[in-house]
């Protein structure tokens, strides 16, 4: 079970991550990707919310890839659907974010990361034997 965070804690973590990560979290494309997956897979609204929450936690570096996978499975999502969720989140959220981070922030602003591990958030999630 992952730790719960208050809204104030999440805002503090959000302020600590680089601007491209903040933009990815706030992006309508991120929300559209996750809601689209939920609709496509026929997930209950609560489960879609859980996927969105886990995605934010992973982007903030507060959970790692294994915790993300374990929580999806614990939410009752079938293995095949977990694999599809992970693949689409990698392709539509993490890969573009990684490219943005590699080219640098176009605004020239880089924030120091305090208590989070954004590097873990930028690695693709690998699904081996879910």
C-alpha positions, -999 to 999 in steps of 0.1 A, spaced: 0 0 0 14 34 -10 15 63 14 -13 89 11 -4 125 6 -23 157 15 -30 183 -11 -5 206 6 22 179 4 15 173 -33 16 210 -41 50 212 -23 63 183 -43 49 198 -75 67 230 -68 100 210 -65 99 192 -98 112 206 -131 87 227 -151 82 201 -179 71 176 -152 47 202 -138 33 208 -173 29 170 -179 9 167 -147 -13 196 -156 -17 188 -193 -51 181 -208 -33 155 -229 -23 136 -198 -59 137 -185 -72 127 -220 -48 98 -222 -59 84 -189 -96 90 -193 -94 75 -228 -77 44 -215 -104 41 -189 -132 44 -214 -115 20 -239 -109 -6 -212 -143 -2 -196 -128 8 -162 -150 20 -134 -146 58 -127 -130 50 -94 -103 29 -111 -97 56 -137 -92 80 -108 -67 56 -92 -47 53 -125 -46 91 -127 -35 94 -91 -8 68 -95 4 85 -127 8 118 -108 27 101 -80 50 84 -104 56 117 -123 65 133 -90 89 105 -82 69 95 -51 63 59 -63 85 38 -85 76 16 -115 70 -15 -94 47 3 -70 28 17 -99 23 -18 -113 14 -34 -80 -12 -7 -73 -28 -12 -107 -30 -49 -101 -43 -43 -65 -70 -21 -80 -84 -52 -98 -72 -43 -133 -67 -74 -154 -30 -81 -164 -37 -75 -201 -52 -41 -193 -23 -32 -170 1 -39 -199 -20 -17 -222 -22 11 -196 15 10 -190 23 9 -227 1 39 -235 13 60 -205 49 53 -216 42 63 -252 19 93 -247 32 108 -214 66 96 -204 84 94 -237 74 130 -247 83 142 -212 117 125 -214 123 141 -248 113 175 -233 136 170 -203 165 160 -226 162 191 -248 160 213 -217 134 237 -205 127 262 -233 121 289 -207 157 283 -194 144 277 -159 155 246 -141 143 239 -106 163 220 -81 145 189 -69 143 186 -32 126 156 -16 115 139 -48 132 116 -73 122 128 -107 148 107 -125 127 76 -115 97 93 -130 113 96 -164 123 60 -169 98 40 -188 77 15 -169 87 -20 -178 61 -47 -177 78 -81 -175 55 -107 -161 25 -88 -147 
